[in-house]
């Protein structure tokens, strides 16, 4: 090996290690900085009460509940739509041009900035459909945002199921839908769950689309009442306290909670993928 080739390999390796170290360094810095700034301001009262402007106290319990309401409502709508669309495109669709058009539209949707989704959601759901500025309007907007993620992850997972599984089920006399329901879907459940968990992470971190559709209210409501009312999720509340009221201590406390949620979602994704891969390996 020539000296020039050795120098080239050493240079490339050094650049790769530097890029990896820089990425990890930024991540560690952000996590440590947010934790240092936010943890001292987290208290039981902050997590379990609602804000009171009369007493001058701050509580984020409504924001936590609103985030959970939005997650549940969004997944309840987007999962059947996304999984059903993926099953049709992979198992039933015969027109390859139509499949290509739908896949191209899905990829285009996934690249649109979230602020545009918020604008469209406000015009369509809040005004044209008269839902008003509510969590339901925000959830429907997030459904459109997360539909490409669910579709693509489910599609890729369905494509990994060996064709011999389908042929074996057909040979035993099972119909098309029975084969999909009892053979194909159970074999691809890991990809579906991974897409679901990734969608949860995007829902938790979304703010721009919800600013226009869900509102800023910090009222404490039940699930169905909350969906019909305006409400701030944790990310919207972080923006509100930091930008509108200048309460950066509360904003950093919310940032810690969001960061913990994100770490939990990423850990769940890894665990689910590992668990199902391990199960398939044993089978």
N, C-alpha and C positions, 0 to 999 in steps of 0.2 A: 504494500500500500504506500503510495507516494505521500510526501510531506504535505502537499497541497490538499490531498483528499483527507488526510488526518486533521488538518486545520479546519477544513470545511465541516467535518463531522463534529469536531469539538465546539465550533462556533454555533452550529445549529442546536446542539445539545444544551449549551449554555443559555441560548435564547429561550429554549423550551422550559428549562428549569426556572429561568428568571420570570417568564410569563406566569408559570404555575405559582411561584412564590408570591408574585405581586397580587394575583387573584386571591389566594388564600389570605394574604396580609390585609387586603381591603375588607374581606369578609369578616375576619377576626376583629379588625379595628371597628367596623360598624357595630358588630354585636356587643363588644365590650363597651364601646362609647354609649350606646343606647341603654345598656343595662346599668352602667354607672350613673347616667343622668336620670333614669326612670325608676329604678327599684326603690330608692329612698322615698319616693312620693306615692308608692302603692300602699294602700291601707284597706282594711276590711270595710270601713265606711265607704270608701271610694267604690269598691266592687259591689256593694250590696244596697246602695241607696240611689235615689234619683236626685237630680240637681234641684236645689231650692234657692231661688233668687231672693226670697225674703230673709232666710237665714244666712245667705251668702256661702252655702256649701255646694260642693260638686260631687256628683255621683254618676257612675257610668253604667249602672245596672240596665236602664232602658236601652242603651246602645248595644250592650252585650246581647240582650234578648232580641233586639231588632236584627242583629247580625245572624243569630240562629234562625229567626223567622225567615229571613231572606234566603238562607242556605236551604232550608227545608222546602220552601215554596219553589225555588228555582230547580232543585233536583227532582222534585215531584213532577215537574213538567218536562224538563229537558231530557231526563233519562229515557222515558218511553219514546219520545220523538227521535232522539239521537240513535238509540239502539235499534228502533224499528227501521229508521232510514238506512242504517248500516246493514241490517239483515236483508232489506230489499235490494240494495245495491250489490251486495256480495252473493246472495243466494238466488234471487229471483230475476233481477234485471237482465234482459237479453240484448237490449239495445246498447251497445258499447259507447256510442256517441253520446247518448243521454247520460250514461254513467260518467263519462269524461266531463260533460258540461256541469253536472251536479258537483263533482269533485273539485272542479275549477272554481265554481261559485263558493264552495265551502272553504277552500284555501284563501280565496279573496276576502271572505268574511273574517277569517282569523287574523288578517293583516290590517283591518280597518282600525284606526285609533278609537279608543273607548269614548272620547269626548263626542265623536260623531254618533256613536250609539246612544249617548245620552240625549243629544239633540233630537234624533229621530224618535227615541222613546218618549220624549216630552211631547212632540207634535202628534204622534200616533196614539199612544196609550193614555197620556194625561189629558190631551185636548180632544182629539178626534173621537176616541172611545169613551170619553168622559169619566175616566178612572180618577182623575185628579192627581195631585202629588201625593202618592201613597206608596207603601212598601210593595203592594201588588204590581203597580206600574214599574217599579224598580226591578222586581223579580222577573217580570216578562221581558224587560230590556236585557237582563243578564242571561235569560234563556237564549236569546238570539246570539249573544256573545259567546256562550259556552257550547252551543250546538255543534260547531265545527270540531271542537276538541273531543266531544263524546263520539261523534260520527267517525272521525279518523282513527282514534284509538280502538274503537270497536271493530272497524273494518280491518285494520291491520291484525287484530287478534283473531278474527274469523278466518283470515287468509292463512294463518299459521296452523289451523286444524288440518291434518292430513286428509286427502281425498278418500283414502281407504276407509276412514271412519264412516263417511257418508255412504260409500258403496256397501260396506258391511251391513249398515242399518237398512238400506234399500233391499239387500239380499234377504234379510229376515222378514221382509214384508211391511216395513214401516213406511208411512207416507212422507211427503216432503216436510210438512210442518212438524210432524212428530220427530223426524230425524233432527231437525234444527233445535227443537225444544229439549230433547232428551240426550242428544249426542254433541251437537255443535256448540250450543251455548254453554253447557257445563265445562267443555274443554277450553273455552275462551274467556271464562269468567275473570281470570286474572287481569286481562287487558281492559275489560269493562270496568272493573273496580279501580284500576289504576287511573283510567280516564275520569272516573267519578271523583276520586280523591284530588286529582289535579284541578278539576273544576272547582272543588271546594276551596282550594288554595287561591284560585283566581277570584272567586266570589268574595272571600275574606279581604283580599287586597284591593278590591275595586272601589274607586271613589268618584272618578269623573262622571261616569254614567249615572251614578246615584244622586249626584248633586242636583241634576235637572229633574229627576223622576221621583225620588223617594223623600226628599226634603231634609230639614234640619231638626225636627221636633225631638224632644227628649222625654216624651210622655211614656208612662209605664202602662202597657196594655197586654191583654191576652193575645193568643195567636191570631184568631180570626178578626178580632177587633183591631189588632195591630196591622194586619194586612190592608185593612180599609182606611188606615190613618197614615198621616205623614210621620216619618221617623228617621233618625240618623243611625247609620251603622257605625262601627268603631272607626273605620277609616274616615268617614265624613265627620264624625265627632272630633277626630284628631285635627282635621283641617279647620273645623270651627273654632276649637279652643286655641289653636296656634295662630291662625290668621285673623279671626274676627275679635277674639277676646285677649289675645296675647298671653294666655296662660300656658307657658311652655312646660311647666312642671307637670301639668295634667296631660299635655300632649305627649311628653316623653313616657309617662306612665302607660298611656294607651299604646304607644309604640312598643313597649316591652310586651304587653299582652298580645299584640298582633304578631310580634316576632316569635313568641312562644307558640302561638297557634300555627304559624308557618312551619316552625321546626317540627311540631307534632304531625302536621300534614305530610311533610317530606319523609319523616320516619315511618308513618303508616304506609306510604307508597312503597318504600323499600321493604318493609316487613311483609306486606301483602304479596308483592311480587316474589319475594324469596319463599314465602310459605307455599304458594301455588306451584312454583317451579319445583320445590322440593317434593310436593305431593305428586306431581306428574312424573318426577324422576323415580319415585318409589313404585308407581304404577307401571 
